[in-house]
Every structure is written in C-alpha cells, then in structure tokens.
C-alpha cells in the first residue's frame, strides 16, 4: 500500500491525540440511550396497540456505521418476520437527525392500509413522509427514499399505500430539537398509533 495513504492530516492528528472527542461522543450516545429508555417506558403505557406485539419488550440498539456514522434506535412495538412486520422505530443518526417511523408489511400492512388511506389529510398536515424506495431498510430521507405526503396528491398516496410491498410513514426532527425530543417523539408516537389497526379476532 502507498505509505502516503497511511499518513494523517493535521486535523486527523489533532483528533487522534484528543481523547475528549471520543469521550464526548460516548457521553452523547449514552444520553440518547437514556432518552430512548424513557421513551420505551412512556410508549409501554400507551393502550390500543395490537395485542400480539404490545407485550414484546422494547429494544434499544446502536451501531457505529450507518453510512459511516454512529446511530441509536428504539423499536417498540416490534414484530419482525420474513413476511410480516409491525414496528415503530425511533432513530438517532449522528450528524443528521432524529426520526420516527411506522413500518408495516404483510398481514399488518393489510390490516392497516384502509385506515392509513383515511388519514391522508391528517398525515399531510403533520409533515410526515411516505417511503417510495424498494429498500425497506433505508433510514435516510433522500428524495429517492421518501416523499413528503403533503407533496403527493391523494391518488399517488393511495397508489403507494395499496401497491407498494411495504408501508413506511416517517417524520424527521432536527438534532437542534434535542431538549424537546421526548415530548415530540411522544406526540408522534400517538399520531402513528392511530394508524395501527387492531388484529383480526
């Protein structure tokens, strides 16, 4: 390997010699964990979720490399299988945003699609976006991944909800909203909860 590729820039040398950078980063991640732990407790108090998923414990996980950057996510409710998915995911992506996403596939998509269609005006007025990408596991809000519902007419919205193999409805929050995120996540969780149909008895 070319030895010049192993050399550090002045900025890289400054950072590698500064433990405070990593210690501060670790402290921030721990605060996100604490926030998501509080949210998990809040969310478990919400009634009306589908019975078969409401009893599954929340899961908080983290990683260092979603598109090169650290992340933390909370899933609750959460039910993932090859064909059926119901989840609400709170997501923190370093340097980018917070987001909350309702993800539905298979039986849960079928159970909720008509209810979602009736909430078109409600969702478009609250700055939610609808996933349009074939990749259901993307978390970025690129134009090829999400479209603002307020920028879709009702026909296009209906087409995606009824024909797309999965449904993801999400909202993004700037990192500058840090101090109010518990309240904002809680409000959005209530809004998305309106879209989850009860299981067929």
SULKA-V949214 format. One line per field, one symbol per residue. phi: phi as a letter, one per 30 degrees, with the letter a starting at -180 (. if undefined). psi: psi as a letter, one per 30 degrees, with the letter a starting at -180 (. if undefined). burial: b if it has 16 or more other C-alpha atoms within 10 Angstrom, else e. A space follows every 50 residues. Layout:
BEGIN
phi: ???
psi: ???
burial: ???
END
This chain:
BEGIN
phi: .ddddcdcdeddddddccddddddedddddddededdddeddddddcjde edcdddddbcbbacbdhibdbbbccadbbbbecbbbacccbcbeibacab bcbbaidddddcddddddcededddcidbcdbddcdcdcdcdddcbbddd ccddddedddddcddbbbcbbcbddddedcddddddddddddddccdddd d
psi: kkffffkkleeeeeefgjfeeeeeeeeeeeeeeeeeeeeeeeeffklflk effffkklkklllfhjhflllkkkjklkjklefkkjkkkkkkjkgdlllk kkkklbeeeeffeeeeefgeeeeffggllkkflfjfgkflhlfgekkkef gkleeeeeeeeffkflkkklkkklffgefgeeeeeeeeeeeefffjlklk .
burial: eeeeeeeeeeeeeeeeeeeeeeeeeeeebeebbeebbebbeebbeeeebb eebbeeebebebeeeeeeebbbbbbbbbbeeeeebbbbbbbbbbeebbbb bbbbbbebbbbbbeebbeebeebbeeebbbbbbeebeebbbeeebbbbbb eeeeeebbeebbebebbbbbbbbebeeeeebeeebbebbeebbebbbeee e
END
